[in-house]
């Protein structure tokens, strides 16, 4: 039953659609599976056994740490996202970790060496994987460009719009978002201090543009952001 669950988890991911049933079953043999609770750290870039992870349920954040110890949220990951040693090589210059944001997450993982072997034996999968990572790197580059070219207020508005359009429940121009991010999380995403993020969120609440609490975030009219 457990192997069958892993099979359908992998079969469901578009990255593995090119694999046959027997190839998917072989992949299940080398696949680890775990569940984790909110607040749990599930990946460190400095791990002795580098892995690639596939998020099957829930949400996590990837946090990078600079030389001064400052933490920045690089990305919020959702079902279907890959993370870990995506470049297929361990990079000692990268210092990051993954932490669970929602009540529970489910994750499949592969040892980097096993995944490399899989790509060598399946050129079509290797091409799909290269395209996937390329798009991910392009998104990182665009996010970095936004960070250095916009002020904190504009970055917050852009983030809230993207968050609403990606995950919010729409009612005309009104969006309601299930809130799993703290103000510290939001500050790390837009690369500012928690005090600044709190001030900007309070300003938007004061203008009745948003209504923010621990459970949900309501944007009354997305055009006002």
N, C-alpha and C positions, 0 to 999 in steps of 0.2 A: 504493500500500500504506500509506503514511504517513497520507494523508487518510482512508483506510478505518479505520485505527486510531483517529484522532481522532473519527471518526463514532461508533464503538461506545463510546468513552469517554464521549461526551456523551449518547448514546442511553441508556446504562445508568444515568444519574443521574436520580432521580425528579423533580428540579426541571424537567427538560426533556421529561418525558413528554407534555406537552400540545402539543409542537411536531410538525409534520409532518416527513416524511422530507426534503422539499425545504428546510424551514426549518433543520433540523439541518445539512444540507449547506452551507447559506449561513453558518451559525454557524461551521462548520469553517474557512471562509475567513479569518475574523477571529481565530481561536483560535491562540495560541502554545502550544508544547509543549516541555517540557524535562525532563531528568533531573538530579538533584543527589545528591551524596554526603554521608555523615554528617559533621556539623560545618559544612556550608556554609550561609551566610546567603543566603536567597533572596528576602527582601522587606524593605524599609524603608518606614515610613509617610511618610518625608520625600522619597520618590521624585518626580522631576519629571514622570513619566508614570504617574499612579496606575492601578493594575490591580486586578482581582478574580481570585482564584486558586481553582482546583478541584483538590483533592488526590486523585490517582487511585491511588497506591500508597505505602505507608510511613507514617511518623509524623513530625510536626514539632511544635515548641513555639513559641507566640507569647509573646514576652517584652516587657513594658512597662518603661520607664525613667522614674523620677520625677525631679523637679528636682534632687535630691541625687545622682543617678546610681545609685540603688539599683534593681536589676533584680528583677522579679517575673514568674513564669510565669503568664500569664493563662489559658492553655488548652493542652491537648495535643490535637492534631488527628489524625484518622485518615482512611482512605479515604472519599471522598464529602463531606468537609467543605469549606466555602468560607471564604476569608479574604481580607484586603486591605481595600479601601475599601468595606466592605459598606453603609455609610450612603449611598453614592452621592454623596458629596461629600468633598473633601479637608479634613482637620481638622488645622491646624497645631499644635493643643494636644496632639495625640496623638503620643507618641514610642514606637514599638515596632518590633520586627523578628521575622522568622520564621527558625528555624534547624532544620536536619535532625537528627533523633534516630536514625534507623535507617540501615542500610548504604546504602540507596538509596531515593529517592522519585521519583515521576513526577507532573508537574504540568501542567495546562492553565491558560491565563490569557487574559483579555480586557482590552483597554484599557477604562477606565471609560467613556469617551465612546461606544465601540461597544456596550457592554453597556446603557447608558442608552437608546440608540437601539433596541436589541432589545426592551427592556421597553415602550417607547412603542408599538411596532408589535404587541405581543402582550400584551393586557390580562390574559389568563388566567395567563400566565407572571409578569406583574408582581404579581398577587395571590398566587401561590404563593411568590414571592420575599419579599414583605412578611411573610407568615406565617413563613417560614423565619428571617428576620432577627429577627422579634419573639420567637420561641422562644429564639433564641440570646441575645438581650439579657436575657430573663427568667432564663436559666441563669446569666449573668454576675451578675445582681442577687442571686440566691440564693447563689451562691458568695461574694460580698462580704459578705452577711449572716452567713454561717457564719464568715468570717474575723474579723469584729469581735465576735462573740458567744461564741466558743469559745477555750479556751486551746490552746497549741501541741500538747500531747499528744492532745487530743481531735480537733484538726484532722488530725493524722497518722493516727490510727485511722480517721477518716472517709475520708480519701484512700485508704488502703490497702484498705479495704472496697470502695469504689467501683471502684478499679483492678482488684481481684480479680474482682468481679462483672461488670465490663465486658470484661475481656480474659483472665482466668485460666482454666486448665483445672481443672475441678471434679472432685473425687473425694470424695464425701460432703461433709464440712465442710472438707476440705482443698483449698487452691487453689495452683496453681503458675503463676507469671506470668513470661513472658519479660521479662527486665529490660533496658530501654534507657535507664534514668534513673540519673544519678549522685546521690550524696547532696546535692550542691549543687543539682541540679535539684529534688529533693524539698523541700529547704529553701526554694527560691524558690516552689514551688507552695503550701506551707503558710504562707508569709510569716514565716519565722523565720531565724535564723542557721544556717550550716552546722554550727557546733559543737553547737547545740541539737538539730538534726535527727539528727546522729550519736549524740549522747547518748541520745536517745529511741529510735532504732533499736537501739542496743546494749542498752538496757534491755529491749526486746521480745525480742531474741535471748537475753538472759540468762534470761528467763522461759520460753524455748523456745516462744514464741508465733509468731515468725517466724524464718526462716533466709534471710539476705540476702547475696547476692554479686553480682558484676558480670554474671553470666549469667542468673540467675533469682532470684526472690523467692518463697519458699514460706511460706504461711500455714497452719500445722498445723490450726487450728480457728478459723474465722472468727468464731465466737461469742465467742472470748476477747478479740477486739479491742474 
